[in-house]
Amino acid sequence: MIIENSSAYFLYKKSKFGNEKNKRNCARLAIHRDFGIMDSYTIESSCYGYEVKGTGNEEEYPDIE
């Protein structure tokens, strides 16, 4: 919850804590599988845009040239 309180872009309700089959080769699951580390987390970001916290509106990132 610390990151949700300190960032306008992170929404805890949008977080997922499952191990979906299509993610079996991601680093988080590989660490668990190969080293037995139970609690490892990743933070994913979008290259497209974000949801404005508290509004439900989605915004695109501005073009950077």
N, C-alpha and C positions, 0 to 999 in steps of 0.2 A: 504494500500500500504506500510505501514511501515514494516510489516513482510516480504513482498516480497523483499524490499531493504536490509533487514538485514539478510536474510537467503538464502543460496544457494539451499535449498530444497523446498521452497514454491513458487508455480506458481499461480498467480492470475487468469490467463486464464483458469486454471483447476478448479476454484471455482464454486460452484453451490449455488444459493440462493433460490431455490424453496422448497416447502414443499411436497415432493413426498409421495404418499399414503403408501408406504412400510416403511416410516420413522415416521409414526404417533405416535409411542410409544417411540421415542427417547426423551432424556431429553430436548432438545431445544424446541420441539413442546409441550411437557408436561408443561413446564414453561409458554409458551404462553397460552395454554388452561386453566391451573389451576389458574394462577395468573394474566393473562392479560398483561404480559410483551411483548411488541411488537418487540423489537430489541434484540434478543439474538442469539449468534453465537457459533458454535462449530468448533474446528479444529480437523480434523481426520488425523490419521497417518496410514501408511502401515507397516505391519509386514514382507512384502515380499521385497520391494525395492522402488526405487525412480527414477524419471526422472532427468537426469543431466541438470540443467538449461542452456538454450541457445543452447543445442545440439540436443535435441529430443531423445537422447539415454537413455535407461533404464538400471539401474544397480541393482543388488541384494545386499542386506546387507550382509556383511561378517559374516561367522559363528563365534559365540562367545562361547568359551568353558571354 
